[in-house]
Amino acid sequence: MSQLNLFLVQIGTYVRTQNGDLLRAWLQVEPGAPAEYHQLASELRAQHRQAASLEAAVEGALPADDDPAEGEATVWPSFLAFVKDYLVFWRDVNYDDLLGAHQLLSGLVNSCATAFAHPTYGAMLLKTSMSLSETLARLTMTLNRRPDLTRHLRALDDDNRKSIAESSAEIIQKIFTTCLTDRSSGRFSRPEGKKIGVYMFANLVLKLLFACRKTQLAKMIFVNISTISPPLALYPAAQRVTFLYYLGRFNFSNHHYHRAALCLEQAYLQTPSQLVSHRTNILTYLIPCNLLLGRFPSNVLLQRTEAQPLKEVFLPICHAVRSGNFLLFQNHLAHHEKWLFEKGLLLTLSNRLRPLLWRALSRKIFLLTYVPPDDASSRKAATLELGHLHTAAVYIQRRLEGWLPSNPGSRSRPAHVNAVFMKAVKNSAGQQPEDSTLVPPPGGLVQLHPNEGLVWGNAEVTLHDVEMMVATLIQQGLMHGFVAHGQGRFAIIGAKAKGSPVLAGWPNVWQTIRERRYEEDFDLDDVPGWVKE
């Protein structure tokens, strides 16, 4: 008996007994498969080059049984088509040609997805579908990291052409949909049958979509899971953690930072401590989420092994945001620009942290310039003169543009810091070169990107800009009070109740977000896509 007939007869045995585990082990596609598979490939190339010959061999060795015995199964048309495609794969594959191998494997997985959808016997292909999909995802990720191999495909691209990662995700998503709509078990009962594969296939699709930066396409995955998926808690820990990681990243990319933090925090807590690299990947997004919510990483967290590679990136950002130091913030982002861009963090941190920087800067200027009234019983509201904040902002903008201190050695802090400080800064920001403590850069001004200036690139910071920024912070609840436009001041409300104008005027960011009132009534801690019991 030929190698092909032996192979097909064994497949028929596994189908008849509905042994999905052995079927998966038998249908291998990896280049490191045993020698028998390569011998099979040689026989196929020598004797079955024609489609009709191969079709006759398959149908002869795998006849359909119209009346299988109780507890047994039989082949079905889409399964026979899958077996033919499997043999074509081994006949034609050349593992040195990754693009060609990917094309053949994509067709095979697509054929498997069709056979898997069979309502009666398809479930026996669950493990095979998992194995083939994982192999396709690995090969796709390899190609995604090899632009030299896909360059000519991109050159032929038009607006409607899908990337390799997107095409692979679309194929695996068909299997995901079959699992999700399976009715072999109730929604909230322990998953059985095809339902077992819901989150495993969802994670593969999400991995590929994030790899090709098509995160918006992940929305339908989460919508469908929210609608009919079993609870996430019923699935293995590895699947739970991976799903929460991608759900967190999806919410992060869509500016839902609190939802993202909830997902990523649970993913981190459910990841064993020995999986250091996995916990580092999660913290890469969990720390920025919390920064945007006004929560900074604790010293305990930063001392952990998984946080060590991230300290040099995020700790200076924390210092800059706490102190309103735009110069430190911008220089540090520029220093780590490549890494932050690769992680998809650069633009979000550069833009979304600016309100917190302005908040901290305004607080600092208030501390430097505010003079408490002599009469402790005075009912006069504590105020921040917006002109002082404008002066400091113009000074910082000049420094960002490359202006240099004319006497950098003089750094001592004067005793009467409020008056002397504002006079020095005002001279620096003003138009009197003879009095200025800043001098223009010898090579010309630095050309700032739109997200690098205090307002917009090299645009001049006006008093109106400062007033609008303070009004925006008030509207967001990050500053508490009102703008007295006629007087050019920010007046603080509730200083006596809080015991301090600083505590009243600059409330805690995280508490403000938690207590913020929204137009629609919804649960702030509810995350769409995360199905709970």
C-alpha positions as CSV (number, residue, x, y, z in Angstrom):
1,M,0.0,0.0,0.0
2,S,1.3,3.4,-0.9
3,Q,2.3,6.1,1.7
4,L,-0.8,8.1,0.6
5,N,-3.3,5.3,1.1
6,L,-1.8,4.4,4.5
7,F,-2.1,8.1,5.5
8,L,-5.7,8.4,4.3
9,V,-6.8,5.1,5.9
10,Q,-5.6,6.4,9.2
11,I,-7.5,9.6,8.8
12,G,-10.6,7.6,8.1
13,T,-10.1,5.7,11.4
14,Y,-9.8,8.8,13.4
15,V,-12.9,10.4,11.8
16,R,-15.0,7.2,12.4
17,T,-14.1,7.2,16.1
18,Q,-14.3,11.1,16.3
19,N,-10.9,11.3,17.9
20,G,-10.0,15.0,17.5
21,D,-6.8,14.7,19.5
22,L,-5.2,12.1,17.3
23,L,-6.6,13.8,14.2
24,R,-4.7,17.0,15.2
25,A,-1.5,15.0,15.9
26,W,-1.8,13.3,12.5
27,L,-2.4,16.5,10.4
28,Q,0.9,18.2,10.9
29,V,2.2,21.1,8.7
30,E,5.4,22.1,10.4
31,P,8.7,21.8,8.5
32,G,10.1,19.8,11.4
33,A,7.4,17.0,10.9
34,P,8.6,13.4,10.9
35,A,10.3,11.9,7.8
36,E,7.0,10.1,6.8
37,Y,5.4,13.5,5.9
38,H,8.3,14.4,3.6
39,Q,8.1,11.0,2.0
40,L,4.4,11.6,1.5
41,A,5.2,14.9,-0.2
42,S,7.7,13.2,-2.5
43,E,5.1,10.6,-3.5
44,L,2.5,13.3,-4.2
45,R,4.9,15.2,-6.4
46,A,5.8,12.1,-8.3
47,Q,2.3,10.5,-8.8
48,H,-0.4,13.1,-8.1
49,R,0.4,16.3,-9.9
50,Q,-3.0,16.4,-11.5
51,A,-6.0,17.5,-9.4
52,A,-8.2,14.7,-10.8
53,S,-5.7,12.0,-9.7
54,L,-5.5,13.4,-6.1
55,E,-9.3,13.7,-5.9
56,A,-9.8,10.1,-7.0
57,A,-7.3,8.9,-4.4
58,V,-9.0,10.8,-1.5
59,E,-12.5,9.8,-2.4
60,G,-11.4,6.1,-2.9
61,A,-9.7,5.9,0.5
62,L,-12.4,7.9,2.4
63,P,-15.8,6.8,1.2
64,A,-18.8,8.4,2.8
65,D,-21.0,6.2,5.0
66,D,-24.7,7.2,4.7
67,D,-25.6,5.3,7.9
68,P,-22.7,5.2,10.4
69,A,-23.0,3.1,13.5
70,E,-24.1,4.7,16.8
71,G,-21.3,6.7,18.3
72,E,-19.3,6.8,15.0
73,A,-19.0,9.5,12.4
74,T,-18.3,9.7,8.7
75,V,-16.6,12.0,6.3
76,W,-18.5,15.0,4.8
77,P,-17.9,17.0,1.6
78,S,-16.1,19.9,3.1
79,F,-13.9,17.6,5.1
80,L,-12.9,15.8,1.9
81,A,-12.1,19.2,0.4
82,F,-10.0,20.0,3.4
83,V,-8.0,16.7,3.1
84,K,-7.4,17.4,-0.6
85,D,-6.1,20.9,0.3
86,Y,-3.9,19.4,3.0
87,L,-2.3,17.0,0.5
88,V,-1.8,19.9,-2.0
89,F,-0.1,21.8,0.8
90,W,2.5,19.0,1.4
91,R,2.9,18.5,-2.4
92,D,3.6,22.1,-3.2
93,V,5.1,23.7,-0.1
94,N,8.6,25.0,-0.1
95,Y,9.5,26.2,3.4
96,D,12.3,28.4,2.0
97,D,9.7,30.4,0.2
98,L,7.9,31.9,3.2
99,L,5.4,33.9,1.1
100,G,4.5,30.8,-0.9
101,A,4.1,28.7,2.2
102,H,1.9,31.4,3.8
103,Q,-0.4,31.4,0.7
104,L,-0.7,27.6,0.8
105,L,-1.3,27.5,4.6
106,S,-3.9,30.3,4.4
107,G,-5.8,28.3,1.9
108,L,-5.6,25.2,4.1
109,V,-6.8,27.0,7.2
110,N,-9.7,28.6,5.2
111,S,-10.6,25.1,4.0
112,C,-10.4,23.8,7.6
113,A,-12.7,26.6,8.8
114,T,-15.3,25.5,6.3
115,A,-15.1,21.9,7.4
116,F,-15.2,22.9,11.0
117,A,-18.5,24.7,10.5
118,H,-20.3,21.4,9.9
119,P,-23.1,21.2,12.5
120,T,-22.8,17.5,13.3
121,Y,-19.2,16.4,13.0
122,G,-17.2,19.7,12.7
123,A,-16.4,19.7,16.4
124,M,-13.8,16.9,16.0
125,L,-11.7,19.5,14.0
126,L,-11.5,21.9,17.0
127,K,-7.9,20.9,18.0
128,T,-6.8,20.7,14.4
129,S,-8.2,24.2,13.8
130,M,-6.3,25.4,16.8
131,S,-3.0,23.9,15.7
132,L,-3.3,25.1,12.1
133,S,-4.4,28.6,13.2
134,E,-1.4,28.9,15.6
135,T,1.0,27.9,12.8
136,L,-0.6,30.4,10.5
137,A,-0.3,33.1,13.1
138,R,3.4,32.4,13.8
139,L,4.2,32.4,10.0
140,T,2.3,35.6,9.6
141,M,4.1,37.3,12.5
142,T,7.4,36.2,10.9
143,L,6.5,37.8,7.6
144,N,5.3,40.9,9.4
145,R,8.8,41.3,10.8
146,R,10.4,40.7,7.4
147,P,9.6,43.8,5.3
148,D,12.2,42.7,2.8
149,L,10.0,39.8,1.8
150,T,6.7,41.7,1.6
151,R,8.1,44.9,0.0
152,H,7.0,44.0,-3.5
153,L,3.5,43.2,-2.2
154,R,3.3,46.7,-0.7
155,A,4.5,48.2,-4.0
156,L,1.5,46.6,-5.7
157,D,-0.9,47.6,-2.9
158,D,-3.9,49.7,-3.5
159,D,-6.3,51.2,-1.0
160,N,-8.5,48.0,-0.9
161,R,-5.7,45.4,-0.6
162,K,-5.4,43.8,2.8
163,S,-2.1,43.2,4.5
164,I,-0.9,39.7,5.1
165,A,-1.7,40.0,8.9
166,E,-5.1,41.3,8.2
167,S,-5.9,38.5,5.7
168,S,-4.8,35.9,8.2
169,A,-6.9,37.5,10.9
170,E,-9.9,37.4,8.7
171,I,-9.5,33.6,8.0
172,I,-9.1,32.8,11.7
173,Q,-12.0,35.1,12.6
174,K,-14.3,32.7,10.6
175,I,-13.3,29.9,13.0
176,F,-13.8,32.2,16.0
177,T,-17.4,33.0,14.7
178,T,-18.2,29.3,14.4
179,C,-17.1,28.7,18.0
180,L,-19.0,31.7,19.3
181,T,-22.3,30.8,17.7
182,D,-22.1,27.1,18.7
183,R,-25.1,26.0,20.8
184,S,-23.6,22.8,22.3
185,S,-23.6,24.5,25.8
186,G,-25.5,27.4,27.5
187,R,-24.0,30.8,27.6
188,F,-23.2,30.9,31.3
189,S,-22.5,27.2,31.7
190,R,-19.1,25.5,31.4
191,P,-18.0,25.7,27.8
192,E,-18.3,22.5,25.8
193,G,-17.8,21.6,22.1
194,K,-16.7,24.4,19.9
195,K,-17.4,27.0,22.6
196,I,-14.1,25.9,24.1
197,G,-12.2,27.7,21.4
198,V,-13.9,31.2,21.7
199,Y,-11.1,33.1,23.5
200,M,-8.2,31.1,22.0
201,F,-9.2,32.1,18.5
202,A,-10.2,35.6,19.5
203,N,-6.7,36.1,21.0
204,L,-5.1,35.0,17.7
205,V,-7.2,37.4,15.7
206,L,-6.4,40.2,18.1
207,K,-2.7,39.4,18.0
208,L,-2.6,39.8,14.2
209,L,-4.8,42.9,14.2
210,F,-2.5,44.6,16.6
211,A,0.6,43.5,14.7
212,C,-0.7,45.2,11.5
213,R,-2.0,48.2,13.5
214,K,-5.6,47.6,12.4
215,T,-6.9,47.9,16.0
216,Q,-10.2,49.4,14.9
217,L,-11.2,46.1,13.3
218,A,-11.0,44.5,16.8
219,K,-14.2,46.3,17.8
220,M,-16.4,43.7,16.3
221,I,-14.6,40.9,18.2
222,F,-15.4,42.6,21.5
223,V,-19.0,43.5,20.4
224,N,-19.7,39.9,19.5
225,I,-18.1,38.6,22.7
226,S,-20.2,41.0,24.8
227,T,-23.3,39.8,23.1
228,I,-23.1,35.9,23.2
229,S,-19.8,34.8,24.7
230,P,-19.5,32.7,28.0
231,P,-17.9,34.5,30.9
232,L,-14.1,35.0,30.6
233,A,-13.6,33.4,34.1
234,L,-14.6,30.0,32.7
235,Y,-11.5,29.8,30.5
236,P,-7.9,29.0,31.3
237,A,-5.6,31.6,32.9
238,A,-3.4,32.0,29.8
239,Q,-6.4,32.8,27.6
240,R,-7.9,35.2,30.2
241,V,-4.6,37.2,30.6
242,T,-4.0,37.4,26.9
243,F,-7.6,38.6,26.2
244,L,-7.5,41.2,29.0
245,Y,-4.2,42.4,27.7
246,Y,-5.6,43.1,24.2
247,L,-8.8,44.5,25.5
248,G,-6.8,46.9,27.7
249,R,-4.7,47.9,24.7
250,F,-7.8,48.4,22.6
251,N,-9.3,50.7,25.2
252,F,-6.0,52.6,25.5
253,S,-5.9,53.2,21.8
254,N,-9.5,54.5,22.0
255,H,-8.7,56.8,24.9
256,H,-10.7,54.9,27.5
257,Y,-7.9,54.9,30.0
258,H,-9.8,53.8,33.1
259,R,-11.3,50.8,31.2
260,A,-7.8,50.0,29.9
261,A,-6.3,50.2,33.4
262,L,-9.0,47.8,34.8
263,C,-8.2,45.2,32.1
264,L,-4.4,45.5,32.3
265,E,-4.4,45.5,36.1
266,Q,-6.3,42.2,36.2
267,A,-4.0,40.8,33.4
268,Y,-1.0,41.7,35.5
269,L,-2.4,40.3,38.7
270,Q,-3.3,37.0,37.0
271,T,0.1,36.5,35.4
272,P,2.5,34.4,37.5
273,S,5.5,36.3,38.9
274,Q,8.0,34.0,37.1
275,L,6.7,35.2,33.7
276,V,8.7,38.3,33.9
277,S,8.6,39.3,30.2
278,H,4.9,38.9,30.1
279,R,4.4,41.1,33.2
280,T,6.8,43.7,31.6
281,N,4.7,43.8,28.5
282,I,1.5,44.4,30.6
283,L,3.2,47.2,32.7
284,T,4.3,48.9,29.5
285,Y,0.7,49.9,29.0
286,L,-0.6,49.8,32.6
287,I,1.8,52.4,33.9
288,P,0.9,55.0,31.1
289,C,-2.8,54.3,31.7
290,N,-2.5,55.2,35.3
291,L,-0.3,58.2,34.6
292,L,-3.1,59.6,32.4
293,L,-5.5,59.0,35.3
294,G,-3.2,60.9,37.7
295,R,-1.9,57.8,39.4
296,F,1.9,57.2,39.6
297,P,3.7,53.9,40.1
298,S,4.7,53.1,43.7
299,N,8.2,52.5,44.8
300,V,7.2,48.9,45.6
301,L,6.1,48.3,42.0
302,L,9.2,50.0,40.5
303,Q,11.5,47.7,42.6
304,R,10.0,44.5,41.0
305,T,12.1,42.7,38.4
306,E,9.5,43.2,35.6
307,A,9.5,47.0,36.2
308,Q,13.3,47.5,35.9
309,P,13.4,48.0,32.1
310,L,10.6,50.6,32.4
311,K,11.9,52.7,35.2
312,E,14.2,54.8,33.0
313,V,11.4,55.5,30.6
314,F,8.5,56.3,33.0
315,L,10.1,57.7,36.2
316,P,11.3,61.0,34.6
317,I,7.9,61.4,33.0
318,C,6.4,61.1,36.5
319,H,8.8,63.7,37.8
320,A,8.0,66.1,34.9
321,V,4.2,65.7,35.3
322,R,4.4,66.2,39.1
323,S,6.4,69.4,38.8
324,G,5.0,70.8,35.5
325,N,8.4,70.6,33.9
326,F,7.8,70.9,30.2
327,L,11.5,70.9,29.4
328,L,12.2,67.7,31.2
329,F,9.1,66.1,29.7
330,Q,9.8,67.1,26.1
331,N,13.5,66.2,26.3
332,H,12.8,62.8,27.8
333,L,10.1,62.0,25.2
334,A,12.6,62.9,22.4
335,H,15.3,60.7,24.0
336,H,12.9,57.6,24.0
337,E,11.0,58.6,20.9
338,K,11.7,55.4,18.9
339,W,10.8,53.0,21.7
340,L,7.6,55.0,22.6
341,F,6.6,55.1,19.0
342,E,7.0,51.4,18.5
343,K,4.9,50.7,21.5
344,G,2.2,53.1,20.3
345,L,2.6,55.4,23.3
346,L,4.4,58.5,21.9
347,L,1.5,60.6,20.6
348,T,-0.8,59.6,23.4
349,L,1.6,60.6,26.2
350,S,2.8,63.7,24.3
351,N,-0.7,65.1,23.9
352,R,-2.8,63.7,26.7
353,L,-0.4,64.5,29.6
354,R,-0.3,68.2,28.7
355,P,-3.3,69.1,30.8
356,L,-1.6,67.6,33.8
357,L,1.6,69.5,33.0
358,W,-0.3,72.8,32.8
359,R,-2.1,71.9,36.0
360,A,1.1,71.3,37.9
361,L,2.7,74.4,36.4
362,S,-0.2,76.6,37.4
363,R,0.0,75.2,40.9
364,K,3.7,75.9,41.1
365,I,3.3,79.5,40.0
366,F,0.6,79.9,42.6
367,L,2.9,78.6,45.3
368,L,5.7,81.0,44.2
369,T,3.5,84.1,43.8
370,Y,0.6,83.9,46.3
371,V,0.8,86.1,49.3
372,P,-1.7,85.2,52.0
373,P,-3.7,88.1,53.5
374,D,-2.5,89.7,56.7
375,D,-6.0,89.3,58.2
376,A,-6.6,85.6,58.8
377,S,-10.4,86.2,58.9
378,S,-10.4,87.8,55.5
379,R,-13.1,86.4,53.2
380,K,-11.3,87.4,50.1
381,A,-10.7,84.4,47.7
382,A,-7.2,83.2,47.0
383,T,-6.3,84.0,43.4
384,L,-3.6,83.2,40.8
385,E,-2.7,86.1,38.6
386,L,-2.9,84.7,35.1
387,G,-0.3,87.2,33.9
388,H,2.3,85.4,36.1
389,L,1.3,82.0,34.6
390,H,1.6,83.6,31.1
391,T,5.0,85.0,31.9
392,A,6.2,81.5,33.0
393,A,4.7,79.9,29.9
394,V,6.4,82.3,27.6
395,Y,9.7,81.6,29.3
396,I,9.2,77.8,29.0
397,Q,8.2,78.2,25.3
398,R,11.5,80.1,24.7
399,R,13.5,77.4,26.4
400,L,11.8,74.8,24.2
401,E,12.7,76.8,21.2
402,G,16.4,76.6,22.2
403,W,16.9,79.9,24.0
404,L,19.8,79.6,26.5
405,P,20.4,81.1,30.0
406,S,22.8,84.0,29.7
407,N,24.3,83.3,33.1
408,P,23.7,79.5,33.8
409,G,26.0,79.5,36.8
410,S,23.7,81.7,38.9
411,R,21.2,79.2,40.2
412,S,20.8,80.2,43.9
413,R,17.2,80.7,45.1
414,P,16.5,84.2,46.4
415,A,15.1,84.8,49.7
416,H,12.0,86.6,48.5
417,V,11.3,84.1,45.8
418,N,7.9,85.3,44.6
419,A,8.8,88.9,43.5
420,V,12.4,88.2,42.4
421,F,11.5,85.0,40.5
422,M,8.7,86.6,38.5
423,K,10.8,89.6,37.6
424,A,13.6,87.3,36.3
425,V,11.3,85.2,34.4
426,K,9.4,88.2,33.0
427,N,12.7,89.7,31.8
428,S,13.6,86.4,30.2
429,A,10.2,86.2,28.4
430,G,10.2,89.9,27.5
431,Q,11.6,91.8,24.6
432,Q,14.4,93.7,26.4
433,P,17.7,92.0,25.4
434,E,19.7,94.1,27.7
435,D,17.8,92.8,30.8
436,S,17.1,89.3,29.6
437,T,18.5,86.2,31.3
438,L,17.9,84.2,28.1
439,V,19.8,84.6,24.8
440,P,18.7,83.3,21.4
441,P,20.3,80.1,20.2
442,P,23.3,80.6,18.0
443,G,22.0,78.2,15.3
444,G,18.5,79.6,15.1
445,L,15.3,78.6,16.8
446,V,14.4,74.9,17.2
447,Q,11.5,74.1,14.9
448,L,9.0,72.3,17.2
449,H,6.5,69.8,16.0
450,P,2.8,70.8,16.7
451,N,2.7,68.6,19.8
452,E,6.0,69.9,21.2
453,G,5.1,73.6,22.0
454,L,3.0,74.7,24.9
455,V,0.2,75.6,22.5
456,W,1.1,74.6,18.9
457,G,4.7,74.1,17.8
458,N,6.5,77.5,17.7
459,A,3.3,79.5,18.0
460,E,3.5,82.4,20.5
461,V,1.9,81.8,23.9
462,T,-0.6,84.6,24.5
463,L,-2.5,85.6,27.6
464,H,-5.7,84.4,25.9
465,D,-4.1,80.9,25.4
466,V,-3.3,80.8,29.1
467,E,-6.8,81.9,30.1
468,M,-8.4,79.3,27.8
469,M,-6.1,76.5,29.2
470,V,-7.1,77.4,32.8
471,A,-10.8,77.5,31.8
472,T,-10.4,74.0,30.2
473,L,-8.8,72.7,33.4
474,I,-11.6,74.1,35.4
475,Q,-14.2,72.5,33.1
476,Q,-12.4,69.1,33.4
477,G,-12.4,69.5,37.2
478,L,-8.6,69.5,37.4
479,M,-8.7,73.1,38.9
480,H,-11.5,74.2,41.2
481,G,-12.7,77.8,40.9
482,F,-13.5,80.3,38.2
483,V,-11.7,82.7,35.8
484,A,-12.3,86.4,36.7
485,H,-11.8,87.6,33.1
486,G,-11.9,91.3,33.9
487,Q,-9.2,91.0,36.6
488,G,-7.1,88.4,34.8
489,R,-7.1,86.0,37.7
490,F,-8.1,82.5,38.6
491,A,-10.1,82.6,41.8
492,I,-10.2,79.5,44.1
493,I,-13.4,78.3,45.6
494,G,-13.7,76.4,48.9
495,A,-10.2,77.2,50.3
496,K,-11.5,77.5,53.9
497,A,-13.4,74.3,53.7
498,K,-10.4,72.4,52.5
499,G,-8.0,74.2,54.9
500,S,-5.7,75.3,52.1
501,P,-6.1,77.2,48.8
502,V,-3.8,74.7,47.1
503,L,-5.9,71.7,48.1
504,A,-9.0,73.5,47.1
505,G,-7.8,74.9,43.8
506,W,-5.9,71.8,42.6
507,P,-7.9,68.7,43.7
508,N,-6.6,65.2,43.4
509,V,-6.7,64.1,39.7
510,W,-7.8,60.5,40.3
511,Q,-10.5,61.5,42.7
512,T,-11.7,64.1,40.3
513,I,-12.0,61.5,37.5
514,R,-13.8,59.1,39.8
515,E,-16.3,61.8,41.0
516,R,-16.8,63.4,37.6
517,R,-20.4,63.7,36.5
518,Y,-21.3,62.4,33.0
519,E,-24.2,63.2,30.8
520,E,-25.2,59.5,30.5
521,D,-25.7,57.2,33.5
522,F,-23.2,54.4,33.2
523,D,-21.0,52.3,35.4
524,L,-17.4,53.6,35.3
525,D,-16.0,50.2,36.2
526,D,-17.9,48.3,33.4
527,V,-15.8,47.3,30.5
528,P,-17.6,46.4,27.2
529,G,-16.2,43.1,25.9
530,W,-15.3,41.8,29.3
531,V,-18.0,39.2,30.1
532,K,-18.4,38.6,33.8
533,E,-20.7,36.2,35.6
